Amino acid sequence: MEDEKIIDLYWNRSENAISETAGKYGGYCYSIAYRILTNQEDAQECVNDTYMAAWNAMPPKRPAILATFLGKITRHLSIDRWRSQNRVKRGGGEMVLALEELEECIDSGESAEKALERKELAMVFNRFLDSLPETERRVFLCRYWYLDPVKDIAAAFGFSGSKVTSMLYRTRGKLRTVLEKEGLL
């Protein structure tokens, strides 16, 4: 079913919206959740929570790209669940590795007075991503948005693991330079 028709189902409050969404995007959402949580049950629960969040968001929101909308919801729900489960102890998996790699570039302070800085950071970050060559941007997003392991990224792009690691290192260096130049570090 076309995305517009699925969105119309949400707007018409048809219960078929959930089943159509699950049929078309269930695997996509599950892969995002599983890469973050590394637990099948937790990942499936986040996917189900994604459907509920989409149901509650439409209307009034009408997403331009349904896959991106659902992926963003799934990612946020999964990260929230991961944080909740790992408050006291640090767990393993790609989430920790990816966050540690980005730690040198992004200030993790969450104080209220930094809200404007976070907004500015998002704008700078988006401009930075737009400035990257397509392959470099895709590799960076695979690692830090989708939390793909380096070996999976290497296989997907036909690169060696060391090439991906080097590319990510150089891209993080560029990001750090941009953030320093903008006064965000």
Buried (B, 14 or more C-beta within 10 A) or exposed (E): EEBEEBBBBBEEEEEEBBBBBBEBBBEBBBBBBBBBBBBEEBBBBBBBBBBEBBBEBBEEEBBEEBEEBBBBBBBEBBBEBBEEEBEEEEEEBBBBBBBEBBEEBBEEEEEEEEEEBBEBBEEBBEEBBEEBEEEBBBBBBBBBBBBBBBEBBBEEBEBEBEBBBEBBEEBBEBBBEBBEEBEBB
